[in-house]
Amino acid sequence: MPTSPLDPGLLATTVAASGYLATVTVLALTTVAARTPARQEARRTLALLLGRRS
């Protein structure tokens, strides 16, 4: 049975971080490329994720 040299905790953290970065990237692109209603919602959500005021 193959074993992974990665610590399971490190792997879980890496997967969570990559998901977070993907979400932030999509929202940032949406704030630039989308029409006004979607852009405003993406800005609000991005501000919440980053802990900033919109």
Biopython code that builds the backbone (N, CA, C, O; Angstrom):
import numpy as np
from Bio.PDB.StructureBuilder import StructureBuilder

atoms = [
    (1, "MET", "N", (0.854, -1.176, 0.000)),
    (1, "MET", "CA", (0.000, 0.000, 0.000)),
    (1, "MET", "C", (0.901, 1.242, 0.000)),
    (1, "MET", "O", (1.739, 1.389, 0.890)),
    (2, "PRO", "N", (0.742, 2.136, -0.984)),
    (2, "PRO", "CA", (1.586, 3.336, -1.028)),
    (2, "PRO", "C", (1.232, 4.298, 0.104)),
    (2, "PRO", "O", (0.070, 4.453, 0.481)),
    (3, "THR", "N", (2.254, 4.923, 0.620)),
    (3, "THR", "CA", (2.039, 5.924, 1.667)),
    (3, "THR", "C", (2.507, 7.279, 1.164)),
    (3, "THR", "O", (3.430, 7.374, 0.355)),
    (4, "SER", "N", (1.867, 8.304, 1.647)),
    (4, "SER", "CA", (2.209, 9.666, 1.243)),
    (4, "SER", "C", (3.202, 10.250, 2.233)),
    (4, "SER", "O", (3.038, 10.079, 3.441)),
    (5, "PRO", "N", (4.226, 10.933, 1.747)),
    (5, "PRO", "CA", (5.170, 11.579, 2.660)),
    (5, "PRO", "C", (4.588, 12.845, 3.290)),
    (5, "PRO", "O", (5.188, 13.426, 4.195)),
    (6, "LEU", "N", (3.423, 13.267, 2.809)),
    (6, "LEU", "CA", (2.811, 14.483, 3.335)),
    (6, "LEU", "C", (2.042, 14.201, 4.611)),
    (6, "LEU", "O", (1.384, 13.169, 4.744)),
    (7, "ASP", "N", (2.132, 15.107, 5.522)),
    (7, "ASP", "CA", (1.346, 15.052, 6.750)),
    (7, "ASP", "C", (-0.115, 15.314, 6.385)),
    (7, "ASP", "O", (-0.386, 16.256, 5.640)),
    (8, "PRO", "N", (-1.057, 14.525, 6.876)),
    (8, "PRO", "CA", (-2.473, 14.743, 6.544)),
    (8, "PRO", "C", (-2.971, 16.142, 6.912)),
    (8, "PRO", "O", (-3.786, 16.719, 6.191)),
    (9, "GLY", "N", (-2.491, 16.685, 8.018)),
    (9, "GLY", "CA", (-2.887, 18.044, 8.409)),
    (9, "GLY", "C", (-2.390, 19.080, 7.422)),
    (9, "GLY", "O", (-3.106, 20.021, 7.081)),
    (10, "LEU", "N", (-1.156, 18.901, 6.963)),
    (10, "LEU", "CA", (-0.590, 19.821, 5.973)),
    (10, "LEU", "C", (-1.349, 19.719, 4.659)),
    (10, "LEU", "O", (-1.623, 20.731, 4.016)),
    (11, "LEU", "N", (-1.682, 18.517, 4.268)),
    (11, "LEU", "CA", (-2.442, 18.315, 3.037)),
    (11, "LEU", "C", (-3.814, 18.979, 3.126)),
    (11, "LEU", "O", (-4.251, 19.628, 2.175)),
    (12, "ALA", "N", (-4.492, 18.824, 4.254)),
    (12, "ALA", "CA", (-5.807, 19.448, 4.437)),
    (12, "ALA", "C", (-5.705, 20.964, 4.399)),
    (12, "ALA", "O", (-6.553, 21.627, 3.801)),
    (13, "THR", "N", (-4.677, 21.518, 5.031)),
    (13, "THR", "CA", (-4.476, 22.968, 5.026)),
    (13, "THR", "C", (-4.192, 23.473, 3.616)),
    (13, "THR", "O", (-4.698, 24.521, 3.214)),
    (14, "THR", "N", (-3.390, 22.736, 2.874)),
    (14, "THR", "CA", (-3.053, 23.124, 1.502)),
    (14, "THR", "C", (-4.286, 23.113, 0.607)),
    (14, "THR", "O", (-4.481, 24.023, -0.198)),
    (15, "VAL", "N", (-5.110, 22.092, 0.747)),
    (15, "VAL", "CA", (-6.335, 22.007, -0.055)),
    (15, "VAL", "C", (-7.282, 23.149, 0.292)),
    (15, "VAL", "O", (-7.873, 23.755, -0.602)),
    (16, "ALA", "N", (-7.431, 23.449, 1.575)),
    (16, "ALA", "CA", (-8.310, 24.547, 1.997)),
    (16, "ALA", "C", (-7.792, 25.888, 1.483)),
    (16, "ALA", "O", (-8.570, 26.725, 1.024)),
    (17, "ALA", "N", (-6.481, 26.089, 1.563)),
    (17, "ALA", "CA", (-5.893, 27.346, 1.095)),
    (17, "ALA", "C", (-6.056, 27.507, -0.411)),
    (17, "ALA", "O", (-6.339, 28.606, -0.887)),
    (18, "SER", "N", (-5.880, 26.430, -1.161)),
    (18, "SER", "CA", (-6.035, 26.539, -2.612)),
    (18, "SER", "C", (-7.486, 26.815, -2.988)),
    (18, "SER", "O", (-7.749, 27.538, -3.950)),
    (19, "GLY", "N", (-8.420, 26.254, -2.250)),
    (19, "GLY", "CA", (-9.836, 26.552, -2.491)),
    (19, "GLY", "C", (-10.162, 28.001, -2.195)),
    (19, "GLY", "O", (-10.907, 28.641, -2.937)),
    (20, "TYR", "N", (-9.604, 28.520, -1.111)),
    (20, "TYR", "CA", (-9.809, 29.923, -0.740)),
    (20, "TYR", "C", (-9.234, 30.843, -1.824)),
    (20, "TYR", "O", (-9.880, 31.807, -2.232)),
    (21, "LEU", "N", (-8.019, 30.538, -2.283)),
    (21, "LEU", "CA", (-7.403, 31.360, -3.329)),
    (21, "LEU", "C", (-8.192, 31.305, -4.630)),
    (21, "LEU", "O", (-8.323, 32.318, -5.316)),
    (22, "ALA", "N", (-8.715, 30.145, -4.973)),
    (22, "ALA", "CA", (-9.531, 30.032, -6.183)),
    (22, "ALA", "C", (-10.795, 30.869, -6.058)),
    (22, "ALA", "O", (-11.202, 31.527, -7.016)),
    (23, "THR", "N", (-11.415, 30.848, -4.891)),
    (23, "THR", "CA", (-12.630, 31.640, -4.663)),
    (23, "THR", "C", (-12.344, 33.128, -4.770)),
    (23, "THR", "O", (-13.087, 33.862, -5.421)),
    (24, "VAL", "N", (-11.269, 33.574, -4.132)),
    (24, "VAL", "CA", (-10.900, 34.991, -4.176)),
    (24, "VAL", "C", (-10.574, 35.412, -5.606)),
    (24, "VAL", "O", (-10.942, 36.509, -6.028)),
    (25, "THR", "N", (-9.889, 34.554, -6.351)),
    (25, "THR", "CA", (-9.539, 34.874, -7.739)),
    (25, "THR", "C", (-10.783, 35.026, -8.604)),
    (25, "THR", "O", (-10.886, 35.976, -9.380)),
    (26, "VAL", "N", (-11.720, 34.108, -8.479)),
    (26, "VAL", "CA", (-12.956, 34.186, -9.270)),
    (26, "VAL", "C", (-13.746, 35.438, -8.913)),
    (26, "VAL", "O", (-14.264, 36.118, -9.798)),
    (27, "LEU", "N", (-13.840, 35.745, -7.631)),
    (27, "LEU", "CA", (-14.566, 36.952, -7.222)),
    (27, "LEU", "C", (-13.877, 38.215, -7.719)),
    (27, "LEU", "O", (-14.545, 39.158, -8.143)),
    (28, "ALA", "N", (-12.554, 38.243, -7.673)),
    (28, "ALA", "CA", (-11.825, 39.413, -8.170)),
    (28, "ALA", "C", (-12.041, 39.595, -9.668)),
    (28, "ALA", "O", (-12.233, 40.718, -10.136)),
    (29, "LEU", "N", (-12.013, 38.506, -10.417)),
    (29, "LEU", "CA", (-12.272, 38.599, -11.858)),
    (29, "LEU", "C", (-13.710, 39.024, -12.129)),
    (29, "LEU", "O", (-13.967, 39.765, -13.078)),
    (30, "THR", "N", (-14.637, 38.568, -11.315)),
    (30, "THR", "CA", (-16.040, 38.951, -11.480)),
    (30, "THR", "C", (-16.232, 40.439, -11.244)),
    (30, "THR", "O", (-17.025, 41.076, -11.937)),
    (31, "THR", "N", (-15.513, 41.006, -10.272)),
    (31, "THR", "CA", (-15.655, 42.444, -10.007)),
    (31, "THR", "C", (-15.182, 43.272, -11.189)),
    (31, "THR", "O", (-15.619, 44.409, -11.363)),
    (32, "VAL", "N", (-14.301, 42.717, -11.997)),
    (32, "VAL", "CA", (-13.788, 43.440, -13.161)),
    (32, "VAL", "C", (-14.644, 43.197, -14.398)),
    (32, "VAL", "O", (-14.939, 44.133, -15.141)),
    (33, "ALA", "N", (-15.046, 41.946, -14.625)),
    (33, "ALA", "CA", (-15.631, 41.575, -15.906)),
    (33, "ALA", "C", (-17.154, 41.519, -15.954)),
    (33, "ALA", "O", (-17.730, 41.597, -17.039)),
    (34, "ALA", "N", (-17.809, 41.387, -14.834)),
    (34, "ALA", "CA", (-19.257, 41.151, -14.843)),
    (34, "ALA", "C", (-20.051, 42.440, -15.008)),
    (34, "ALA", "O", (-19.523, 43.544, -14.874)),
    (35, "ARG", "N", (-21.319, 42.267, -15.299)),
    (35, "ARG", "CA", (-22.227, 43.409, -15.359)),
    (35, "ARG", "C", (-22.490, 43.909, -13.943)),
    (35, "ARG", "O", (-22.147, 43.241, -12.968)),
    (36, "THR", "N", (-23.088, 45.063, -13.837)),
    (36, "THR", "CA", (-23.192, 45.789, -12.570)),
    (36, "THR", "C", (-23.760, 45.000, -11.387)),
    (36, "THR", "O", (-23.109, 44.986, -10.343)),
    (37, "PRO", "N", (-24.927, 44.338, -11.467)),
    (37, "PRO", "CA", (-25.442, 43.648, -10.271)),
    (37, "PRO", "C", (-24.505, 42.548, -9.756)),
    (37, "PRO", "O", (-24.281, 42.434, -8.551)),
    (38, "ALA", "N", (-23.967, 41.749, -10.665)),
    (38, "ALA", "CA", (-23.046, 40.684, -10.258)),
    (38, "ALA", "C", (-21.748, 41.274, -9.721)),
    (38, "ALA", "O", (-21.156, 40.736, -8.785)),
    (39, "ARG", "N", (-21.316, 42.355, -10.303)),
    (39, "ARG", "CA", (-20.088, 43.021, -9.865)),
    (39, "ARG", "C", (-20.226, 43.525, -8.430)),
    (39, "ARG", "O", (-19.317, 43.364, -7.616)),
    (40, "GLN", "N", (-21.362, 44.131, -8.132)),
    (40, "GLN", "CA", (-21.584, 44.646, -6.777)),
    (40, "GLN", "C", (-21.632, 43.511, -5.758)),
    (40, "GLN", "O", (-21.065, 43.626, -4.671)),
    (41, "GLU", "N", (-22.299, 42.432, -6.101)),
    (41, "GLU", "CA", (-22.374, 41.280, -5.193)),
    (41, "GLU", "C", (-20.992, 40.660, -4.998)),
    (41, "GLU", "O", (-20.640, 40.273, -3.883)),
    (42, "ALA", "N", (-20.214, 40.562, -6.061)),
    (42, "ALA", "CA", (-18.863, 40.011, -5.950)),
    (42, "ALA", "C", (-17.988, 40.903, -5.078)),
    (42, "ALA", "O", (-17.191, 40.400, -4.286)),
    (43, "ARG", "N", (-18.124, 42.211, -5.213)),
    (43, "ARG", "CA", (-17.350, 43.128, -4.365)),
    (43, "ARG", "C", (-17.699, 42.942, -2.900)),
    (43, "ARG", "O", (-16.814, 42.909, -2.045)),
    (44, "ARG", "N", (-18.998, 42.819, -2.605)),
    (44, "ARG", "CA", (-19.432, 42.619, -1.218)),
    (44, "ARG", "C", (-18.867, 41.316, -0.644)),
    (44, "ARG", "O", (-18.351, 41.288, 0.473)),
    (45, "THR", "N", (-18.973, 40.252, -1.421)),
    (45, "THR", "CA", (-18.486, 38.955, -0.959)),
    (45, "THR", "C", (-16.973, 38.962, -0.789)),
    (45, "THR", "O", (-16.452, 38.416, 0.183)),
    (46, "LEU", "N", (-16.272, 39.576, -1.729)),
    (46, "LEU", "CA", (-14.817, 39.669, -1.643)),
    (46, "LEU", "C", (-14.399, 40.476, -0.420)),
    (46, "LEU", "O", (-13.441, 40.116, 0.264)),
    (47, "ALA", "N", (-15.102, 41.552, -0.146)),
    (47, "ALA", "CA", (-14.799, 42.362, 1.038)),
    (47, "ALA", "C", (-15.015, 41.556, 2.317)),
    (47, "ALA", "O", (-14.237, 41.671, 3.264)),
    (48, "LEU", "N", (-16.068, 40.741, 2.347)),
    (48, "LEU", "CA", (-16.303, 39.892, 3.521)),
    (48, "LEU", "C", (-15.187, 38.865, 3.705)),
    (48, "LEU", "O", (-14.710, 38.645, 4.818)),
    (49, "LEU", "N", (-14.776, 38.240, 2.599)),
    (49, "LEU", "CA", (-13.713, 37.238, 2.681)),
    (49, "LEU", "C", (-12.389, 37.845, 3.127)),
    (49, "LEU", "O", (-11.631, 37.217, 3.867)),
    (50, "LEU", "N", (-12.115, 39.053, 2.682)),
    (50, "LEU", "CA", (-10.845, 39.699, 3.014)),
    (50, "LEU", "C", (-10.918, 40.511, 4.301)),
    (50, "LEU", "O", (-9.912, 41.056, 4.755)),
    (51, "GLY", "N", (-12.106, 40.590, 4.886)),
    (51, "GLY", "CA", (-12.257, 41.318, 6.138)),
    (51, "GLY", "C", (-12.178, 42.820, 5.980)),
    (51, "GLY", "O", (-11.708, 43.518, 6.879)),
    (52, "ARG", "N", (-12.631, 43.319, 4.854)),
    (52, "ARG", "CA", (-12.599, 44.758, 4.581)),
    (52, "ARG", "C", (-14.007, 45.296, 4.423)),
    (52, "ARG", "O", (-14.958, 44.547, 4.202)),
    (53, "ARG", "N", (-14.119, 46.600, 4.541)),
    (53, "ARG", "CA", (-15.418, 47.239, 4.293)),
    (53, "ARG", "C", (-15.575, 47.485, 2.805)),
    (53, "ARG", "O", (-14.609, 47.809, 2.115)),
    (54, "SER", "N", (-16.786, 47.332, 2.319)),
    (54, "SER", "CA", (-17.016, 47.563, 0.882)),
    (54, "SER", "C", (-17.426, 48.986, 0.620)),
    (54, "SER", "O", (-17.660, 49.360, -0.529)),
]
sb = StructureBuilder()
sb.init_structure("model")
sb.init_model(0)
sb.init_chain("A")
sb.init_seg("    ")
for serial, (resi, resn, name, xyz) in enumerate(atoms, 1):
    if name == "N":
        sb.init_residue(resn, " ", resi, " ")
    sb.init_atom(name, np.array(xyz, "f"), 0.0, 1.0, " ", f" {name:<3s}", serial, name[0])
structure = sb.get_structure()
